[in-house]
Amino acid sequence: MILNELLAAGDGFVSGTVLAERMGVSRVAVWTHMEKLRAEGFAFEARPRLGYRITRTPTEVSPLFLKTLLSPEWRELPIHFHDTIDSTNSEAERLLANGSETPLVVVARAQQRGRGRLGRQWHSADSGNLYLSFVFQPRLSPRRMQTFTLWMGTAICEFLNKGEQVPAQVKWPNDLLLDGKKIGGILTEARVDHDQIRDLVFGLGLNVNGNQESLPPELRSTATSIAASAGEKRCLNRFTGALLTCVMEAYREFTNGGHEEKFRSFWPRYDSLFGKIVSAHHGTARSTGIARGINDDGALLLEQADGSHTEIHAGDVTLEKAQA
Ligand code: BTN
């Protein structure tokens, strides 16, 4: 409440006495709360008779700030914060094993063992970027969930393009690209029970304000961040607040089936591969063809020289060199 009052006042001052009266607490209690806010990266100017005003908001994800930025519908969503953790997906699994109530979100400022698809590492040292895992218990059939990651990728692209003016695209099946470079990745992990998805961990890494120099040299030509591409940083907390709302709403639309029409229009809009010659590596096999979108099961369609389509259900896709 104190933070809400100070944020609502903008550049103006809020008197400590007024704050204490409104909250029904002592001035010492107000001061103690201000210290907590300072520890999360806020800075204040204090003037005799005028009170306090905010002079700086946190540049890293701040639990207290984020809470004030969530829409009322999601304000009670349990968010588990960590300065650093092995992997938010692993922490999500531990919370599930301990019987935590779902949905829930795990957020970390850094990960020591961030992981990606196919056993790859996810570089997670830059606290300007986002490392998040959402935990859901959808109780839907695995077949019904086949397009979940693809839908979520396009919903996040819609949020980035329309809400944040970031021209991001999706690269089948789980990458988010900006200017042809990777800005994000999705790792969806599920536990199936009696032919139903019981637990679903939706992990998302998104390079928002990360510095190019903080990336390992071998990733600098293939990865970027929103800030590195646009030349300016965003308020990470406002961005995260809006992203959480996007993910929660997209999940709800998916589970109640209301997403289908949107998905059909989003996929061609955000598909980075369409019309390109790509190679798909699946198991030990390799198929090359012109990417022609996806089918109803979410399989990538590769057009062959004879006009037929090869369906790729899982695997890794690379652009053929000449157009990369
Ligand atoms: C990929 O591109 O292969 C997917 C990368 C997913 C990375 C995110 S970061 C948050 C969450 N925790 C993890 O350990 N991985 C995912």
Residues whose N, C-alpha, C, O or C-beta is under 5 A from the ligand:
A	BS01	BTN	S87 T88 N89 R113 G114 R115 G116 R117 W122 L130 Y131 L132 N174 G185 I186 L187 G203 L204 G205
